[in-house]
Amino acid sequence: MTDALVVSNVLLWAVILVLLVMVLGLARQIGILYERVAPMGALMLDSGPKVGEPAPAFALEAISGGTIAVGGAGKTRSQLLFFLSPTCPVCKKLLPILRSVQHSERAWLDVLLASDGDRAEHLAYYRNAKLADFQYVLSADLGMALKVGRLPYAVLIDEDGRIRAKGLVNSREQLESLFTAKELGVASVQEFLDQRA
């Protein structure tokens, strides 16, 4: 009887050791997977003013009337320029996210929608999409000065008028990566991850 008890205890300990080795192996694989699938920030293109450089200063007419100052030093709030198009489906998907960002970050951030093209088309889009709570400007010069080549594209300008982060944004995570980059003092989340590696 004691022989059966000894054999069962040995078998149980063998099973426990096998399970322990398997758990350690899985933990290692999860770590490797996490490194391969690191958080993806906004895709920063190499054109236009670099992060840390002064943003070009503009005084632009808002689509709803009035003048909006873009860039320039001496502001009390940061600006998020979000370049969009009425025909861009990803831009439309991001509008509720921008509304959320505008509300949650209102203490320090102004969200500005920017585009170029036919004023009547944009005015209809502005009304149909109910964008009255956003500042909205049409300026080909603004897009050209910042070298915006693809949409949706966002540029974060700090209170001193310097570009703090920029890039293509297709999701909430990529949009929020601009704020994270500003907080960390890096050009992009990818740069931060490269520094850590």
Contacts in CASP RR format, 6 or more apart in sequence:
PFRMAT RR
TARGET T0000
AUTHOR 0000-0000-0000
METHOD contacts of the structure
MODEL  1
MTDALVVSNVLLWAVILVLLVMVLGLARQIGILYERVAPMGALMLDSGPK
VGEPAPAFALEAISGGTIAVGGAGKTRSQLLFFLSPTCPVCKKLLPILRS
VQHSERAWLDVLLASDGDRAEHLAYYRNAKLADFQYVLSADLGMALKVGR
LPYAVLIDEDGRIRAKGLVNSREQLESLFTAKELGVASVQEFLDQRA
38 193 0 8 1.000
39 173 0 8 1.000
39 177 0 8 1.000
39 189 0 8 1.000
39 193 0 8 1.000
40 173 0 8 1.000
40 174 0 8 1.000
40 177 0 8 1.000
40 189 0 8 1.000
40 190 0 8 1.000
41 173 0 8 1.000
41 174 0 8 1.000
41 177 0 8 1.000
41 188 0 8 1.000
41 189 0 8 1.000
41 190 0 8 1.000
42 154 0 8 1.000
42 165 0 8 1.000
42 166 0 8 1.000
42 167 0 8 1.000
42 168 0 8 1.000
42 169 0 8 1.000
42 174 0 8 1.000
42 175 0 8 1.000
42 177 0 8 1.000
42 178 0 8 1.000
42 188 0 8 1.000
42 189 0 8 1.000
43 167 0 8 1.000
43 168 0 8 1.000
43 174 0 8 1.000
44 51 0 8 1.000
44 165 0 8 1.000
44 166 0 8 1.000
44 167 0 8 1.000
44 187 0 8 1.000
44 188 0 8 1.000
44 190 0 8 1.000
45 147 0 8 1.000
45 149 0 8 1.000
45 150 0 8 1.000
45 167 0 8 1.000
45 168 0 8 1.000
47 147 0 8 1.000
47 149 0 8 1.000
48 146 0 8 1.000
48 147 0 8 1.000
49 55 0 8 1.000
49 56 0 8 1.000
49 145 0 8 1.000
49 146 0 8 1.000
49 147 0 8 1.000
49 163 0 8 1.000
50 163 0 8 1.000
50 187 0 8 1.000
51 163 0 8 1.000
51 164 0 8 1.000
51 165 0 8 1.000
51 166 0 8 1.000
51 181 0 8 1.000
51 187 0 8 1.000
51 188 0 8 1.000
52 162 0 8 1.000
52 163 0 8 1.000
52 164 0 8 1.000
52 187 0 8 1.000
53 162 0 8 1.000
53 163 0 8 1.000
54 71 0 8 1.000
54 72 0 8 1.000
54 73 0 8 1.000
54 161 0 8 1.000
54 162 0 8 1.000
54 163 0 8 1.000
55 70 0 8 1.000
55 71 0 8 1.000
55 72 0 8 1.000
55 146 0 8 1.000
55 155 0 8 1.000
55 157 0 8 1.000
55 161 0 8 1.000
55 162 0 8 1.000
55 163 0 8 1.000
56 70 0 8 1.000
56 71 0 8 1.000
56 142 0 8 1.000
56 145 0 8 1.000
56 146 0 8 1.000
57 69 0 8 1.000
57 70 0 8 1.000
57 71 0 8 1.000
57 72 0 8 1.000
57 161 0 8 1.000
58 69 0 8 1.000
58 70 0 8 1.000
58 71 0 8 1.000
58 139 0 8 1.000
58 141 0 8 1.000
58 142 0 8 1.000
58 145 0 8 1.000
59 67 0 8 1.000
59 68 0 8 1.000
59 69 0 8 1.000
59 70 0 8 1.000
60 67 0 8 1.000
60 68 0 8 1.000
60 70 0 8 1.000
60 137 0 8 1.000
60 138 0 8 1.000
60 139 0 8 1.000
60 142 0 8 1.000
61 67 0 8 1.000
61 68 0 8 1.000
61 137 0 8 1.000
61 138 0 8 1.000
62 68 0 8 1.000
62 135 0 8 1.000
62 136 0 8 1.000
62 137 0 8 1.000
63 119 0 8 1.000
63 122 0 8 1.000
63 123 0 8 1.000
63 126 0 8 1.000
63 136 0 8 1.000
63 137 0 8 1.000
63 138 0 8 1.000
64 126 0 8 1.000
64 132 0 8 1.000
64 136 0 8 1.000
68 112 0 8 1.000
68 135 0 8 1.000
68 137 0 8 1.000
69 75 0 8 1.000
70 79 0 8 1.000
70 81 0 8 1.000
70 112 0 8 1.000
70 137 0 8 1.000
70 142 0 8 1.000
70 157 0 8 1.000
71 79 0 8 1.000
71 157 0 8 1.000
71 161 0 8 1.000
72 157 0 8 1.000
72 161 0 8 1.000
73 160 0 8 1.000
73 161 0 8 1.000
74 159 0 8 1.000
74 160 0 8 1.000
74 161 0 8 1.000
75 159 0 8 1.000
75 160 0 8 1.000
75 161 0 8 1.000
76 159 0 8 1.000
77 108 0 8 1.000
77 109 0 8 1.000
77 110 0 8 1.000
77 159 0 8 1.000
78 108 0 8 1.000
78 109 0 8 1.000
78 110 0 8 1.000
78 156 0 8 1.000
78 157 0 8 1.000
78 158 0 8 1.000
78 159 0 8 1.000
78 164 0 8 1.000
78 182 0 8 1.000
79 109 0 8 1.000
79 110 0 8 1.000
79 111 0 8 1.000
79 112 0 8 1.000
79 156 0 8 1.000
79 157 0 8 1.000
80 101 0 8 1.000
80 109 0 8 1.000
80 110 0 8 1.000
80 111 0 8 1.000
80 112 0 8 1.000
80 154 0 8 1.000
80 155 0 8 1.000
80 156 0 8 1.000
80 157 0 8 1.000
80 178 0 8 1.000
81 112 0 8 1.000
81 114 0 8 1.000
81 142 0 8 1.000
81 146 0 8 1.000
81 154 0 8 1.000
81 155 0 8 1.000
81 156 0 8 1.000
81 157 0 8 1.000
82 94 0 8 1.000
82 98 0 8 1.000
82 111 0 8 1.000
82 112 0 8 1.000
82 113 0 8 1.000
82 114 0 8 1.000
82 152 0 8 1.000
82 153 0 8 1.000
82 154 0 8 1.000
82 169 0 8 1.000
83 114 0 8 1.000
83 115 0 8 1.000
83 143 0 8 1.000
83 148 0 8 1.000
83 151 0 8 1.000
83 152 0 8 1.000
83 153 0 8 1.000
83 154 0 8 1.000
83 155 0 8 1.000
84 91 0 8 1.000
84 94 0 8 1.000
84 113 0 8 1.000
84 114 0 8 1.000
84 115 0 8 1.000
84 151 0 8 1.000
84 152 0 8 1.000
85 91 0 8 1.000
85 115 0 8 1.000
85 151 0 8 1.000
86 115 0 8 1.000
86 121 0 8 1.000
86 122 0 8 1.000
86 124 0 8 1.000
86 125 0 8 1.000
88 151 0 8 1.000
88 152 0 8 1.000
90 151 0 8 1.000
90 152 0 8 1.000
90 170 0 8 1.000
91 151 0 8 1.000
91 152 0 8 1.000
92 129 0 8 1.000
94 152 0 8 1.000
94 169 0 8 1.000
94 170 0 8 1.000
94 171 0 8 1.000
94 172 0 8 1.000
94 175 0 8 1.000
95 129 0 8 1.000
95 131 0 8 1.000
97 172 0 8 1.000
97 175 0 8 1.000
98 111 0 8 1.000
98 113 0 8 1.000
98 134 0 8 1.000
98 175 0 8 1.000
99 133 0 8 1.000
101 109 0 8 1.000
101 111 0 8 1.000
101 175 0 8 1.000
101 176 0 8 1.000
102 109 0 8 1.000
102 111 0 8 1.000
102 133 0 8 1.000
102 134 0 8 1.000
105 179 0 8 1.000
110 135 0 8 1.000
111 134 0 8 1.000
111 135 0 8 1.000
112 134 0 8 1.000
112 135 0 8 1.000
112 136 0 8 1.000
112 137 0 8 1.000
113 131 0 8 1.000
113 134 0 8 1.000
113 135 0 8 1.000
113 136 0 8 1.000
113 137 0 8 1.000
114 136 0 8 1.000
114 137 0 8 1.000
114 138 0 8 1.000
114 139 0 8 1.000
114 142 0 8 1.000
114 143 0 8 1.000
115 122 0 8 1.000
115 136 0 8 1.000
115 137 0 8 1.000
115 138 0 8 1.000
116 138 0 8 1.000
116 139 0 8 1.000
116 140 0 8 1.000
116 142 0 8 1.000
116 143 0 8 1.000
117 138 0 8 1.000
117 140 0 8 1.000
119 138 0 8 1.000
122 136 0 8 1.000
122 138 0 8 1.000
125 131 0 8 1.000
126 132 0 8 1.000
126 136 0 8 1.000
146 155 0 8 1.000
146 166 0 8 1.000
148 155 0 8 1.000
150 168 0 8 1.000
152 168 0 8 1.000
152 169 0 8 1.000
152 170 0 8 1.000
153 166 0 8 1.000
153 167 0 8 1.000
153 168 0 8 1.000
153 169 0 8 1.000
154 166 0 8 1.000
154 167 0 8 1.000
154 169 0 8 1.000
154 175 0 8 1.000
154 178 0 8 1.000
155 163 0 8 1.000
155 165 0 8 1.000
155 166 0 8 1.000
155 167 0 8 1.000
156 163 0 8 1.000
156 164 0 8 1.000
156 165 0 8 1.000
156 166 0 8 1.000
156 178 0 8 1.000
156 179 0 8 1.000
156 181 0 8 1.000
156 182 0 8 1.000
157 163 0 8 1.000
157 164 0 8 1.000
158 164 0 8 1.000
158 182 0 8 1.000
164 178 0 8 1.000
164 181 0 8 1.000
164 182 0 8 1.000
164 185 0 8 1.000
165 177 0 8 1.000
165 178 0 8 1.000
165 179 0 8 1.000
165 181 0 8 1.000
165 182 0 8 1.000
165 187 0 8 1.000
165 188 0 8 1.000
166 178 0 8 1.000
167 174 0 8 1.000
167 178 0 8 1.000
167 188 0 8 1.000
168 174 0 8 1.000
169 175 0 8 1.000
169 178 0 8 1.000
177 188 0 8 1.000
177 189 0 8 1.000
180 189 0 8 1.000
181 187 0 8 1.000
181 188 0 8 1.000
181 189 0 8 1.000
181 191 0 8 1.000
181 192 0 8 1.000
184 192 0 8 1.000
186 192 0 8 1.000
186 195 0 8 1.000
END
